[in-house]
Structure formats: C-alpha cells, structure tokens
C-alpha cells in the first residue's frame, strides 16, 4: 500500500542516496547496514525492553532499519547499480531481518509464540506469493494492505506505545498477522484472476 506513494518520496531518498554514494557506500552496503540495525533492534526486543533506554534504542534502530531499507533501492536506481544479485541479496536480508524481529518479540516475552509464528509465517508468505507469481509474469507490488513497509510501521507504532501500554507489541504483532494473512489471500486471488484468463 505504502509502495503506491513511493514516487512522491523518491526525491528525498534519492538525495540521501547521493550523500551515501559520495562517501563510497554501495546499495549492497546500505542493505547490510539495514540488516545490522534491525538485528540490533531485535536484540533489544529479545531482552524484553526492560528499561526506557532499551525501548528508545529499539525505536531508533527500527527507524534506521526502515530508512536504509528505502535508501538501497533508491541508490541502485539512481546510479544504475540495479542487478539480479543485489535484488536477491535485498530480499534475503529483508526476510532474515523479519525472522529475527518476530522471534525476538516471542523470546522477549512481548508477545505469545503462536502469534509471533503466525505473524512471521504470514509476512513471509506475502513476499513468497509475490515472488512466485512474478515468475509467471504478474506483478503484485502494491497489492495488499500489509507489505513490508506497512508491517514495519505497525511494529514501530506498537513499540512507541510500549511505555504506556505494556501489551501494545502483542496487539501490534497480532495486527501484522491478520493484515498479512489478508494480503496473502488478496494476492492469491489477484494472481488467480489474472492467470486464469491467459
């Protein structure tokens, strides 16, 4: 859903990409930085966010992870670094980041294991369905309410609410699970509708 407004914010990310390019960073380097930040936030979640310092750190690291997640693609497009290897690396590291995040929620006691597994499974299926259908020549980018940017945003909002409402991450994870499941169903339906007419 948020990918539909990508064109409106592309200029901002392109300027940031220029700054990182100037200091010698590549899109793949930016992708690895995003993974480092999301793994850092996962460690804080796994500790259960026991103090305000941990909570603030998780928010900052998650914001940084989302930021770098947007920058790598903008840099690749601007400087013609788009490659199949970069695309595969970006997808794999994104999935690794999500796995670490939802696992950390469960291990940190911030949500239940069943909800964490549901959210993780549905999130991975959102990406898998898109990737599998693209093999058949159908693009599903922008289809569904819970693509990766939306899922990270939900987690971020739930984390910000954490000090005031201890169970907010549980409800945020549950929302990710429900919306991701809806997105999987919508993508399968859209793919079926398009492919059945060919």
C-alpha positions in Angstrom: 0.0 0.0 0.0 2.7 2.5 1.0 4.6 1.5 -2.1 2.0 3.4 -4.1 3.3 6.7 -2.7 6.9 5.8 -3.4 7.1 8.2 -6.4 6.2 11.1 -4.1 9.1 10.4 -1.7 11.6 9.1 -4.2 13.2 12.5 -4.4 14.0 12.6 -0.7 15.5 9.1 -0.8 17.4 9.9 -4.0 19.1 12.9 -2.3 20.0 10.7 0.7 21.3 8.1 -1.6 23.6 10.7 -3.2 25.1 11.5 0.2 25.8 7.9 0.9 27.2 7.3 -2.6 29.5 10.3 -2.1 31.2 8.6 0.9 31.7 5.3 -1.0 28.7 3.2 0.1 27.1 0.8 -2.4 23.5 -0.3 -2.5 24.6 -3.7 -1.1 26.5 -2.0 1.7 23.3 0.0 2.6 21.3 -3.3 2.6 23.8 -4.8 5.1 23.5 -1.6 7.2 19.8 -2.0 7.3 20.2 -5.6 8.5 22.6 -4.6 11.2 20.1 -2.0 12.5 17.2 -4.4 12.5 19.3 -7.1 14.2 20.3 -4.5 16.8 16.6 -3.7 17.5 15.8 -7.4 17.6 18.4 -7.9 20.4 16.7 -5.2 22.5 13.3 -6.7 21.9 14.6 -10.1 22.9 15.8 -8.5 26.2 12.1 -7.6 26.8 12.7 -3.8 26.6 13.2 -3.7 30.4 14.2 0.0 30.6 13.5 3.2 28.8 17.0 3.0 27.3 16.2 -0.3 25.6 12.8 1.0 24.4 14.4 4.2 22.9 17.2 2.1 21.3 14.7 -0.3 19.7 12.8 2.7 18.2 15.9 4.4 16.9 17.3 1.2 15.4 14.0 0.3 13.8 13.6 3.7 12.3 17.2 3.4 10.9 16.5 0.0 9.5 13.4 1.2 7.7 15.3 4.2 6.4 18.2 2.2 5.0 15.7 -0.3 3.5 14.3 2.5 1.4 17.7 4.0 0.5 19.3 0.9 -1.1 16.8 0.7 -3.8 16.8 4.4 -4.5 20.6 4.4 -4.8 20.6 1.3 -7.1 18.1 3.1 -9.4 19.8 6.5 -9.4 23.3 5.2 -10.1 22.3 2.2 -12.3 23.5 -0.4 -9.8 20.4 -2.5 -10.3 21.4 -6.1 -10.5 19.9 -9.6 -10.0 22.4 -10.3 -7.3 21.5 -7.1 -5.5 17.8 -7.9 -5.8 18.3 -11.4 -4.4 20.5 -10.1 -1.5 18.0 -7.4 -0.6 15.1 -9.9 -0.5 17.0 -12.5 1.5 18.3 -10.0 4.1 14.8 -8.4 4.4 13.4 -11.9 5.3 16.2 -12.5 7.7 15.5 -9.2 9.4 11.8 -10.1 9.8 12.6 -13.5 11.2 14.8 -12.0 13.8 12.3 -9.4 14.7 9.3 -11.6 15.3 11.4 -14.2 17.0 12.7 -11.5 19.4 9.2 -10.5 20.3 8.5 -14.0 21.4 11.8 -14.6 23.2 11.5 -11.3 25.0 8.0 -12.2 26.3 6.4 -9.2 24.4 4.0 -11.5 22.5 3.0 -15.1 22.6 4.8 -17.7 20.5 1.7 -18.6 18.5 1.0 -15.0 17.5 4.7 -14.5 16.7 4.8 -17.6 14.5 1.5 -16.5 12.7 2.9 -13.0 12.1 6.2 -14.3 10.8 4.6 -17.0 8.6 2.1 -14.7 7.1 4.7 -12.0 6.5 7.0 -14.5 4.7 4.1 -15.7 2.6 3.3 -12.1 1.5 6.7 -12.0 0.0 6.7 -15.5 -1.3 3.4 -15.2 -3.2 4.6 -12.0 -4.9 7.9 -13.6 -5.9 6.3 -16.8 -7.1 3.7 -15.0 -9.2 6.3 -12.7 -10.7 7.8 -15.9 -12.2 4.6 -16.2 -14.2 4.9 -12.6 -15.4 2.4 -11.0 -13.0 3.5 -8.0 -10.8 1.8 -7.8 -7.4 3.8 -4.8 -6.0 1.3 -2.6 -4.2 -1.3 -5.3 -3.9 -2.5 -5.8 -0.3 -2.6 -3.8 2.8 0.5 -5.3 4.6 3.6 -5.1 2.5 6.9 -4.8 4.4 6.8 -1.0 4.9 3.4 -1.3 6.5 4.5 -4.2 8.7 7.5 -2.2 10.0 5.3 0.8 10.6 2.8 -1.2 12.7 5.7 -2.6 14.8 7.2 0.9 15.2 3.8 2.4 16.3 3.3 -0.6 18.7 6.8 0.0 20.1 6.3 3.7 20.6 3.1 2.9 22.6 5.0 0.3 24.7 5.8 2.5 27.8 2.2 3.5 28.2 0.6 0.1 27.3 2.7 -3.0 28.1 0.7 -5.3 25.7 0.9 -3.0 22.7 3.5 -5.1 20.9 1.3 -8.2 21.3 -1.5 -6.4 19.7 0.8 -4.9 17.0 2.1 -8.4 16.2 -1.4 -9.7 16.0 -2.4 -6.9 13.7 0.6 -7.7 11.4 -0.5 -11.4 11.4 -4.1 -10.6 10.5 -3.3 -8.0 7.8 -0.6 -10.1 6.3 -2.9 -13.0 6.1 -5.5 -10.8 4.3 -2.7 -9.6 1.9 -1.8 -13.2 1.1 -5.4 -14.0 0.3 -5.8 -10.9 -1.8 -2.6 -11.6 -3.8 -3.6 -15.2 -4.4 -7.0 -14.0 -5.6 -5.5 -11.3 -7.9 -3.0 -13.8 -9.3 -5.7 -16.4 -9.9 -7.9 -13.8 -11.7 -5.1 -12.7 -14.0 -3.5 -16.1 -14.7 -6.8 -17.9 -15.3 -7.5 -15.6 -18.3 -4.3 -16.5 -20.1 
